[in-house]
Amino acid sequence: MINQFTYIAKKYAPLDTSRDFNLRTYQFIRNNKYELIELGKAYQQKNALVYLEIVNRSSQRIELVLEASHTRVDELECYFIKNNKLVLSEKLQRNKPLYLRKNPYVFFSFPIEIAAHDTAKVVLHSTRNYGLHITSLDLYRKPRFFEHAIVQNLKSIFQVIYCFIFSVILLLLGFFYSEKLMIYAGIMIGAANANMFTVGYLYDLFPFPEFLNLNASNIGSFWMLGLNVFFHPFAYEVVQAIPINRKRYTLGAKILVVLNVAVMLMHFLPPCNLILFIITNSLFPLTILNTLWAIYHATLLFIRGKRIDYLIACLLGILPTMIKSISSYFLINQESLSLNSDYFTPFVVIILISFISFEQLRKSLIFRKIHESKMVILKDDLETIRKNEVENIGRQLHDQVGNTLAAALGYLNKEKIDVSTSKKILEEAINEIRLMSHTLVKDDNLSLTTKIERTVEQYNEFSNVRVHYHDFSEGKINQLDSLTQQNIYMILKECLLNVIKHSKAQEAFLQIFEQEEGFRFVVEDDGVGFDTSLEGKGIGLLNMKKRATISNLKFNIESNSTGTTTIIETM
């Protein structure tokens, strides 16, 4: 690397090969930066000149290759100063076909031959249309350059291939198993893969429309912004495992996404100084914000969720680049605050992201398997409850309603018909049928509070027991999941039905309280009570217990001669 041995023109003027070249005209100053040659920003400094001398102190002719990084250079002309005249060696542009180049590689490279005890004086004319104007020079002996070029090309191709494979695998598995985290990881790695094309200059030979800001010279920043955007859905799926303020998190993520997308869209507008200024100066601060956002929540996940994989992925993903850029700017030699793809560790990061995704898939599949087993058991339990309730209704119709109607018929068949007694018995039969028909009414679409209110109203309408209902949770019980709501409702209805039919009570109270964790439902009556040691023999009580078990509810009955209290608690 020979950056610190080069000179940069303070004053730019077009080169004229027909006149003598005078270094003083351009006021060249020494470049004191080791890792780069900073030439300004495109909207301020579109053209720049670099001068260097290469001395051959040996007694043999040497063949060298001068390589110039063109990640942030669009066109580069190489001149030799011979007899005080500029002689053009080669003019390289990003889209120049490889077979027309002296060195058939995508790198900007120029062959240099120096005679024994001679000096090659080189002038580089650099042109930049978008973003930062930066380059870096390396000098190779010719055989070594070819080895370097082949290795770099293979490395770039390898990175693109393995990123593509990881991205496709994650996407396919994500769609197959309906796993959002894997889908978002696949998209994010795809964006990182698209950005890696810029490292090996693979976009140089792509055709880009000239009327847009988007081209081979700034598509790297475009995909970096895209990576900032696609990171947020992935991060949201990861951090759901920790207790955070979801509204605040979502708001912050949306703001960052909108800012990055806005700058991305500017790449599709016609070039102008304002747009070039925004694109050039927005990438670094937006990426810094994204990085700090990611590291903050990764730290929270580590502290609260005891997960270090996400934190390591965030730290390795972009932090080395940030540290390098910031330290170079503030501590070493005032280099530009910019992102350099050379410091990324994509392979390690992709492995970690894939590990996080596969681990999430493994846990998800285990959870689904357990859930499916529970659903099978739940289905069997609900079917058992349904059969018990149907058998109970059939038994009541035969034993109670049938006997009641038979008694009424007996009074009507007497020689002296007892109309009042028959009427009273028929009213009892009608009320019994009402109670049973109410049990069969389909009301799954109603909220829990509405169903309880209707049940209390109907029981008060045709029963001798006065039921009082108070919901001190103010309707918050409707936030419970639908299955829990349905099971609580069926248990409460069975409780009230037992009070009306068996307790001989005058009043009953149904009250709902909100607790620190969940809700408490209390049914009390002033009836005669029953022996709780025999409670397991009734079908209704068995069904109530089974429903409580299904929805993980605490269920308890206390009864004595002054009444019965049933308590249901959510956990």
C-alpha positions in Angstrom: 0.0 0.0 0.0 1.5 3.3 -1.1 -1.1 5.9 -0.1 1.2 7.8 2.2 3.8 8.2 -0.7 1.3 10.0 -3.0 0.5 13.7 -3.6 -3.0 15.2 -4.1 -3.6 18.3 -6.2 -5.1 21.2 -4.1 -6.0 23.0 -7.3 -7.6 21.0 -10.1 -7.3 21.9 -13.8 -8.0 19.8 -16.9 -5.0 17.9 -18.2 -3.5 19.0 -21.5 -1.2 16.4 -23.2 0.0 18.9 -25.8 1.7 21.1 -23.2 4.5 20.5 -20.7 3.2 19.3 -17.4 4.1 21.5 -14.4 3.5 20.1 -10.9 3.5 23.6 -9.4 0.4 24.5 -11.3 -1.7 22.0 -9.4 -0.2 22.7 -5.9 0.3 19.0 -5.0 0.4 18.2 -1.2 1.5 15.0 0.5 -1.2 12.6 1.4 -0.6 11.7 5.1 -3.3 9.0 5.4 -2.1 5.4 5.3 -5.3 3.5 4.4 -6.9 5.8 1.8 -6.6 8.8 -0.4 -9.5 11.1 0.4 -10.3 13.3 -2.6 -13.5 15.0 -1.3 -17.2 14.5 -2.1 -18.6 14.2 -5.6 -20.9 17.2 -5.3 -17.9 19.3 -4.3 -14.9 17.6 -6.0 -15.9 15.6 -9.0 -12.4 15.6 -10.5 -9.1 15.0 -8.7 -5.4 14.5 -9.5 -3.0 12.2 -7.7 0.8 12.2 -8.4 3.3 9.5 -7.4 6.9 8.5 -8.3 8.1 4.9 -8.4 11.9 4.5 -8.3 13.6 1.4 -9.6 17.0 1.2 -7.7 17.9 -2.2 -9.1 20.0 -2.9 -12.1 17.1 -4.8 -13.9 14.0 -3.8 -15.6 10.9 -4.5 -13.4 7.3 -5.0 -14.3 4.7 -3.7 -11.8 0.9 -3.3 -11.6 -0.7 -0.3 -9.9 -4.1 -1.2 -8.5 -6.6 1.5 -7.5 -9.7 0.8 -5.5 -12.7 2.1 -7.4 -15.4 1.4 -4.9 -15.7 5.2 -4.8 -14.2 6.1 -8.1 -16.1 6.0 -11.4 -13.4 6.7 -13.9 -9.6 6.7 -13.7 -7.0 7.8 -16.2 -3.4 6.9 -15.8 -0.7 9.1 -17.3 3.1 8.8 -17.4 5.3 12.0 -17.4 7.9 11.5 -20.2 10.0 14.5 -21.4 7.7 16.7 -19.4 4.7 15.6 -21.4 1.7 13.6 -20.2 1.4 10.3 -22.0 -2.0 8.4 -21.5 -1.4 4.8 -20.5 -5.0 3.8 -20.1 -8.5 5.1 -19.3 -10.6 2.9 -17.2 -14.4 3.1 -16.6 -16.6 0.8 -14.7 -18.4 -0.5 -17.7 -15.3 -0.9 -19.9 -15.3 -4.6 -21.2 -12.5 -6.7 -19.8 -11.1 -7.7 -23.2 -10.4 -4.0 -23.9 -8.3 -3.6 -20.8 -4.6 -4.1 -20.6 -5.2 -6.2 -17.5 -8.4 -8.2 -18.0 -9.7 -7.9 -14.5 -12.5 -6.0 -12.9 -10.0 -4.1 -10.8 -8.8 -0.7 -11.9 -5.1 -1.7 -12.6 -2.4 -0.3 -14.8 0.8 -2.1 -15.9 4.0 -0.1 -15.3 7.4 -1.0 -16.7 10.5 0.7 -15.2 14.0 0.5 -16.6 17.0 -0.1 -14.4 17.9 2.9 -12.2 14.9 4.8 -13.6 11.9 6.5 -12.1 8.2 6.3 -13.3 6.3 9.5 -12.7 2.6 8.7 -12.6 -0.4 11.1 -12.7 -3.9 9.7 -12.0 -7.0 11.6 -13.1 -9.9 10.4 -11.0 -13.6 11.2 -11.6 -16.5 10.6 -9.2 -20.1 11.4 -9.9 -21.8 10.2 -6.7 -21.1 10.0 -3.0 -17.6 10.2 -1.4 -14.6 10.5 -3.7 -12.0 8.1 -2.2 -9.4 5.6 -3.5 -6.5 3.5 -2.3 -3.4 2.5 -4.2 -1.5 -0.8 -4.0 1.6 -1.7 -5.9 2.4 -5.3 -7.0 5.0 -7.1 -9.0 3.2 -8.4 -12.1 3.1 -12.1 -11.2 1.9 -11.3 -7.6 -0.9 -9.1 -8.9 -2.3 -11.9 -11.1 -2.3 -14.2 -8.0 -4.0 -11.5 -6.0 -6.6 -10.8 -8.6 -7.5 -14.4 -9.0 -7.8 -14.9 -5.2 -9.9 -11.8 -4.8 -12.2 -12.8 -7.6 -12.7 -16.3 -6.2 -13.2 -14.9 -2.7 -15.9 -12.5 -4.0 -17.6 -15.3 -6.0 -17.5 -17.6 -3.0 -19.0 -15.0 -0.7 -21.8 -14.4 -3.2 -22.5 -18.1 -3.6 -22.6 -19.0 0.1 -24.7 -16.0 0.9 -27.1 -17.0 -1.8 -27.3 -20.6 -0.6 -28.0 -19.5 3.0 -30.6 -17.0 1.8 -32.4 -19.5 -0.3 -32.4 -22.2 2.4 -33.7 -19.8 5.0 -36.5 -18.5 2.7 -37.6 -22.0 1.6 -37.6 -23.3 5.2 -39.3 -20.1 6.4 -42.2 -20.4 3.9 -42.5 -24.2 4.3 -42.8 -24.0 8.1 -44.5 -20.5 8.1 -41.7 -19.2 10.3 -41.5 -15.4 10.0 -38.0 -15.1 11.6 -36.4 -17.4 8.9 -38.2 -15.5 6.1 -36.9 -12.2 7.4 -33.4 -13.6 8.0 -33.4 -14.9 4.4 -34.4 -11.5 3.0 -31.8 -9.7 5.2 -29.0 -12.1 4.0 -30.2 -11.5 0.5 -29.7 -7.8 0.9 -26.3 -8.4 2.4 -25.5 -10.6 -0.6 -26.5 -7.9 -3.0 -24.2 -5.5 -1.1 -21.3 -8.0 -1.5 -21.4 -7.6 -5.2 -19.8 -4.2 -4.7 -16.8 -5.6 -2.9 -15.7 -7.6 -5.9 -16.8 -4.9 -8.3 -19.4 -7.4 -9.8 -21.8 -4.6 -10.6 -19.4 -2.8 -12.9 -20.5 -4.6 -16.0 -24.2 -4.3 -15.2 -26.1 -1.7 -17.4 -27.7 1.1 -15.4 -29.9 3.9 -16.8 -28.0 7.2 -17.0 -31.0 9.3 -16.0 -31.1 7.9 -12.4 -28.8 8.3 -9.4 -28.6 4.5 -9.1 -25.6 3.0 -10.7 -22.6 0.8 -10.1 -20.8 3.5 -8.1 -23.4 4.0 -5.4 -25.5 0.8 -5.5 -23.4 -0.4 -2.5 -24.9 2.4 -0.4 -28.3 1.6 -1.7 -28.1 -2.0 -0.5 -26.6 -0.9 2.8 -29.7 1.2 3.4 -31.8 -1.8 2.3 -30.0 -3.9 4.9 -30.9 -1.3 7.5 -34.5 -1.6 6.5 -34.7 -5.4 6.3 -33.0 -5.7 9.6 -36.0 -4.4 11.6 -38.6 -7.1 10.9 -35.9 -9.7 11.8 -35.0 -7.9 15.0 -38.7 -7.5 16.0 -39.2 -11.3 15.8 -36.1 -11.8 17.9 -36.8 -9.3 20.7 -40.4 -10.4 21.2 -38.9 -12.9 23.8 -38.1 -10.0 26.2 -40.4 -7.6 28.1 -40.1 -4.3 26.2 -42.4 -1.4 25.5 -43.8 -2.6 22.2 -45.4 0.7 21.2 -42.1 2.6 21.7 -40.1 -0.1 20.0 -42.4 -0.2 17.0 -42.4 3.6 16.7 -38.6 3.8 16.8 -38.3 1.0 14.2 -40.8 2.7 11.9 -39.0 6.0 12.0 -35.7 4.3 11.1 -37.3 2.3 8.3 -39.0 5.4 6.9 -35.7 7.4 6.9 -33.8 4.6 5.2 -36.5 4.0 2.6 -36.7 7.7 1.8 -33.0 7.9 1.0 -33.2 4.6 -1.0 -36.0 6.1 -3.1 -33.8 9.1 -3.9 -31.5 6.8 -5.9 -34.3 6.6 -8.4 -34.6 10.3 -8.9 -32.7 12.3 -11.6 -29.4 13.6 -10.3 -29.2 17.0 -8.7 -26.9 18.6 -6.1 -29.4 18.5 -3.2 -30.2 14.8 -3.8 -26.5 13.9 -4.1 -25.8 15.8 -0.9 -28.5 13.9 1.0 -27.4 10.5 -0.3 -23.7 11.2 0.3 -24.2 12.3 3.9 -27.0 10.1 5.2 -25.6 6.6 4.9 -23.2 6.8 7.8 -25.5 8.4 10.4 -28.4 6.2 9.5 -26.3 3.0 9.8 -24.9 4.3 13.1 -28.5 4.8 14.4 -29.4 1.3 13.2 -26.4 -0.2 14.8 -27.0 1.5 18.2 -30.6 0.4 18.1 -29.6 -3.2 17.4 -26.9 -3.3 20.0 -29.2 -1.8 22.7 -31.9 -4.3 22.2 -29.4 -7.2 21.8 -28.0 -6.1 25.2 -31.5 -6.2 26.7 -32.1 -9.6 25.2 -28.8 -10.8 26.8 -29.6 -9.3 30.2 -33.3 -10.2 30.4 -33.5 -13.2 28.2 -30.0 -14.7 28.8 -29.3 -14.9 25.0 -25.9 -13.9 23.8 -26.1 -15.1 20.1 -28.0 -12.1 18.9 -25.7 -9.7 20.7 -22.6 -11.4 19.1 -24.2 -11.2 15.7 -24.9 -7.5 16.1 -21.4 -6.7 17.4 -19.6 -8.6 14.7 -22.0 -7.5 11.9 -21.2 -3.8 11.8 -19.3 -2.8 14.9 -15.8 -3.5 13.5 -16.5 -1.2 10.6 -17.8 1.5 12.9 -14.8 1.3 15.3 -12.4 1.4 12.3 -14.0 4.4 10.7 -14.5 6.3 14.0 -11.0 5.6 15.3 -9.5 6.6 11.9 -11.4 9.8 12.0 -10.8 10.9 15.6 -7.6 9.1 16.7 -5.4 8.1 13.8 -5.2 10.4 10.8 -8.6 12.2 10.3 -9.8 9.8 7.6 -13.3 10.2 6.3 -16.3 8.9 8.3 -17.4 6.3 5.8 -18.3 2.6 5.7 -15.7 0.3 4.3 -17.0 -3.2 3.2 -13.5 -4.6 3.7 -14.0 -4.7 7.5 -17.3 -6.7 7.4 -17.2 -10.2 8.6 -20.1 -11.6 6.6 -19.4 -15.3 6.9 -19.4 -15.2 10.8 -22.5 -12.9 10.9 -24.5 -15.1 8.4 -23.6 -18.2 10.4 -24.9 -16.5 13.6 -28.0 -15.2 12.0 -28.7 -18.6 10.5 -28.1 -20.2 13.9 -30.5 -17.8 15.5 -33.1 -18.7 12.8 -32.6 -22.4 13.0 -32.7 -22.4 16.8 -36.0 -20.4 16.6 -37.3 -22.9 14.1 -36.3 -25.9 16.3 -38.1 -24.3 19.3 -41.1 -23.5 17.2 -41.4 -27.1 15.9 -41.1 -28.5 19.4 -43.7 -26.0 20.6 -46.0 -27.0 17.7 -45.6 -30.7 18.4 -46.5 -30.1 22.1 -49.3 -27.9 21.1 -50.6 -30.5 18.6 -50.5 -33.2 21.4 -52.4 -30.8 23.7 -54.9 -30.1 21.0 -55.6 -33.8 20.6 -56.1 -34.2 24.3 -58.2 -31.1 24.4 -60.4 -32.3 21.6 -60.9 -35.6 23.4 -61.8 -33.8 26.6 -64.2 -31.5 24.9 -65.8 -34.4 23.2 -66.2 -36.2 26.5 -67.7 -33.1 28.0 -70.1 -32.8 25.1 -71.2 -36.4 25.4 -71.7 -36.0 29.2 -73.8 -32.9 28.7 -75.9 -34.6 26.0 -76.4 -37.6 28.3 -77.2 -35.4 31.2 -79.8 -33.5 29.2 -81.3 -36.8 28.0 -81.4 -38.1 31.6 -83.1 -34.9 32.8 -85.7 -35.1 30.0 -86.5 -38.7 30.9 -86.3 -38.5 34.7 -87.4 -35.0 35.5 -89.4 -33.5 32.6 -91.0 -36.9 31.8 -92.0 -37.6 35.3 -93.3 -34.1 35.8 -95.5 -34.3 32.6 -96.7 -37.8 33.7 -97.7 -36.3 37.1 -99.6 -33.5 35.4 -101.3 -36.0 33.1 -102.3 -38.0 36.2 -104.1 -35.0 37.8 -105.9 -34.3 34.5 -107.1 -38.0 34.2 -108.8 -37.9 37.6 -112.6 -38.0 37.8 -112.4 -34.5 39.4 -109.8 -32.7 37.4 -107.4 -30.6 39.6 -106.6 -27.8 37.1 -104.6 -25.6 39.5 -102.3 -28.5 40.5 -101.8 -29.6 36.9 -101.1 -26.0 35.8 -98.4 -25.7 38.6 -96.8 -28.9 37.5 -96.8 -28.0 33.8 -95.1 -24.6 34.7 -92.4 -26.5 36.5 -91.9 -28.7 33.4 -91.8 -25.6 31.2 -89.1 -24.0 33.4 -87.1 -27.2 33.4 -87.2 -27.3 29.5 -86.2 -23.6 29.4 -83.2 -24.3 31.6 -82.1 -27.2 29.3 -82.8 -25.4 26.1 -80.7 -22.4 27.3 -77.8 -24.8 27.7 -78.0 -25.7 24.0 -78.1 -22.1 22.7 -75.2 -21.3 20.4 -73.6 -18.0 21.5 -69.9 -18.4 20.8 -69.6 -15.0 19.0 -70.7 -13.0 22.0 -68.3 -11.6 24.6 -68.0 -13.2 28.0 -69.7 -10.3 29.8 -72.6 -10.3 27.4 -73.2 -14.0 27.7 -73.1 -13.8 31.6 -75.5 -10.9 31.6 -77.9 -12.7 29.3 -77.7 -15.9 31.4 -78.4 -14.0 34.7 -81.4 -12.2 33.1 -82.9 -15.4 31.8 -82.4 -17.3 35.1 -84.0 -14.3 37.0 -86.9 -14.4 34.6 -88.1 -18.0 35.3 -86.4 -19.2 38.5 -87.3 -18.5 42.2 -83.7 -17.7 43.0 -82.7 -14.0 42.6 -79.2 -13.8 41.0 -77.1 -10.6 41.5 -74.3 -9.9 39.1 -71.4 -7.5 39.5 -68.3 -7.2 37.2 -65.7 -5.2 39.1 -63.1 -5.8 36.2 -65.1 -3.5 34.0 -65.2 -5.8 31.1 -61.5 -6.7 31.1 -62.4 -10.4 31.2 -63.2 -10.1 27.5 -59.5 -9.9 26.8 -59.0 -13.6 27.8 -58.6 -16.0 24.9 -61.8 -17.4 23.4 -61.4 -20.9 24.7 -60.8 -19.7 28.3 -63.8 -17.4 28.0 -66.0 -20.2 26.8 -64.9 -22.6 29.5 -65.4 -20.0 32.3 -68.8 -19.2 30.9 -69.9 -22.9 30.9 -68.6 -23.4 34.5 -70.5 -20.3 35.7 -73.6 -21.4 33.9 -73.4 -24.9 35.5 -72.8 -23.3 38.9 -75.9 -21.1 38.6 -78.0 -24.0 37.2 -77.0 -26.1 40.3 -78.0 -23.2 42.6 -81.4 -22.9 40.9 -82.2 -26.6 40.8 -80.6 -28.0 44.0 -79.6 -25.3 46.5 -83.1 -24.2 47.7 -81.5 -20.7 47.9 -83.3 -17.4 47.8 -80.4 -15.3 46.5 -77.2 -15.9 44.7 -74.3 -13.5 43.9 -72.0 -13.7 40.9 -69.0 -11.3 41.2 -65.9 -10.8 39.1 -62.7 -9.2 40.5 -59.4 -8.2 38.8 -56.2 -9.5 40.5 -52.5 -8.7 40.0 -52.3 -11.7 37.6 -55.6 -12.6 36.1 -59.2 -12.5 37.4 -61.4 -14.1 40.1 -64.9 -15.3 39.6 -67.0 -16.0 42.7 -70.5 -17.6 42.9 -72.2 -17.6 46.3 -75.7 -18.7 47.5 -77.6 -18.9 50.7 -78.9 -22.4 50.1 -78.7 -25.6 52.1 -75.3 -26.6 50.7 -74.1 -30.1 50.0 -71.5 -32.7 51.0 -68.3 -31.7 49.0 -66.8 -35.1 49.6 -69.4 -36.5 47.2 -68.9 -33.8 44.5 -66.9 -36.1 42.2 -70.0 -38.2 41.5 -72.0 -35.6 39.6 -71.5 -35.3 35.8 -72.0 -31.5 36.0 -69.2 -31.1 38.6 -66.9 -33.5 36.7 -67.4 -31.4 33.5 -66.7 -28.2 35.5 -63.4 -29.6 36.8 -62.4 -30.8 33.4 -63.1 -27.4 31.8 -61.0 -25.7 34.5 -58.1 -28.1 33.8 -58.3 -27.4 30.0 -58.0 -23.7 30.5 -55.5 -23.9 33.4 -58.0 -22.4 35.9 -58.0 -22.7 39.7 -61.4 -24.2 40.7 -62.6 -24.6 44.3 -66.0 -25.3 46.0 -66.7 -24.6 49.6 -70.2 -25.6 51.0 -72.0 -25.9 54.3 -75.5 -25.6 55.7 -75.5 -21.8 55.2 -74.7 -21.9 51.5 -72.1 -22.7 48.8 -69.2 -20.7 47.4 -67.6 -21.5 44.1 -64.3 -19.8 43.2 -62.7 -19.7 39.7 -59.3 -18.0 39.2 -57.3 -17.5 36.0 -53.5 -18.0 36.2 
